[in-house]
């Protein structure tokens, strides 16, 4: 029983982390790495409302993992923004 519960927690943690980061991945795959920076607006909003919903249902672990996903998405968006800024400054 403990193994099944542990595997289920790992799966739900993965889902919670992947929801906000998948938005960044989708934007990058559909356009380019340089345009991935603006996906944080959507990831942050979706993550915030999922966080509120998870808290309302009493899922503290899931809500923490959602915030981890939002932070990872923010880091990826920052990397996209820094790459875009650095590639634009060379062409000025």
C-alpha positions as CSV (number, residue, x, y, z in Angstrom):
1,X,0.0,0.0,0.0
2,X,2.8,2.5,0.8
3,X,4.4,1.9,-2.5
4,X,1.2,2.6,-4.4
5,X,0.6,5.8,-2.4
6,X,4.2,6.9,-3.0
7,X,3.9,6.3,-6.7
8,X,0.7,8.3,-6.8
9,X,2.3,11.2,-5.0
10,X,5.2,11.2,-7.4
11,X,2.7,11.2,-10.3
12,X,0.6,14.1,-8.9
13,X,3.8,16.0,-8.1
14,X,4.9,15.6,-11.7
15,X,1.6,16.7,-13.0
16,X,1.6,19.8,-10.7
17,X,5.0,20.8,-11.8
18,X,4.4,20.1,-15.5
19,X,1.2,22.2,-15.9
20,X,2.9,25.6,-15.6
21,X,6.1,24.6,-17.4
22,X,4.1,22.9,-20.3
23,X,2.7,26.4,-21.2
24,X,6.3,27.7,-21.7
25,X,7.2,24.5,-23.7
26,X,4.1,24.9,-25.9
27,X,4.9,28.6,-26.7
28,X,8.5,27.8,-27.5
29,X,7.6,24.8,-29.7
30,X,4.9,26.8,-31.6
31,X,7.0,30.0,-32.1
32,X,10.6,30.3,-31.0
33,X,12.8,30.3,-27.9
34,X,13.0,34.1,-28.1
35,X,9.3,34.5,-27.7
36,X,9.1,32.1,-24.8
37,X,9.5,34.9,-22.3
38,X,5.9,36.1,-22.5
39,X,4.5,32.7,-21.6
40,X,5.1,33.4,-18.0
41,X,2.1,35.7,-17.9
42,X,-0.2,32.8,-18.7
43,X,1.8,30.3,-16.6
44,X,1.7,32.6,-13.6
45,X,-2.1,33.1,-13.9
46,X,-2.9,29.4,-14.5
47,X,-0.6,28.4,-11.7
48,X,-2.1,31.0,-9.3
49,X,-5.6,29.8,-9.9
50,X,-4.6,26.1,-9.7
51,X,-2.8,27.0,-6.4
52,X,-6.0,28.6,-5.0
53,X,-8.0,25.6,-6.1
54,X,-5.6,23.1,-4.5
55,X,-5.6,25.1,-1.3
56,X,-9.4,25.2,-1.3
57,X,-9.5,21.4,-1.6
58,X,-6.8,21.0,1.2
59,X,-4.1,19.7,-1.1
60,X,-1.1,21.4,0.4
61,X,1.5,19.2,-1.2
62,X,-0.1,19.7,-4.7
63,X,-0.2,23.5,-4.2
64,X,3.5,23.6,-3.2
65,X,4.4,21.6,-6.3
66,X,2.3,24.0,-8.5
67,X,4.4,26.9,-7.1
68,X,7.6,24.9,-7.9
69,X,6.3,24.6,-11.5
70,X,5.6,28.3,-11.6
71,X,9.1,29.1,-10.4
72,X,10.6,26.7,-13.0
73,X,8.5,28.4,-15.7
74,X,9.7,31.8,-14.4
75,X,13.3,30.7,-14.7
76,X,12.7,29.4,-18.3
77,X,11.0,32.6,-19.2
78,X,13.8,34.6,-17.8
79,X,16.3,32.6,-19.8
80,X,14.2,33.3,-22.9
81,X,14.1,37.0,-22.1
82,X,17.8,37.2,-21.4
83,X,18.6,35.4,-24.7
84,X,16.3,37.7,-26.6
85,X,17.8,40.8,-25.0
86,X,21.4,39.6,-25.7
87,X,20.6,38.7,-29.3
88,X,18.9,42.1,-29.9
89,X,21.7,44.1,-28.4
90,X,24.2,42.7,-30.9
91,X,22.1,43.9,-33.8
92,X,21.8,47.5,-32.7
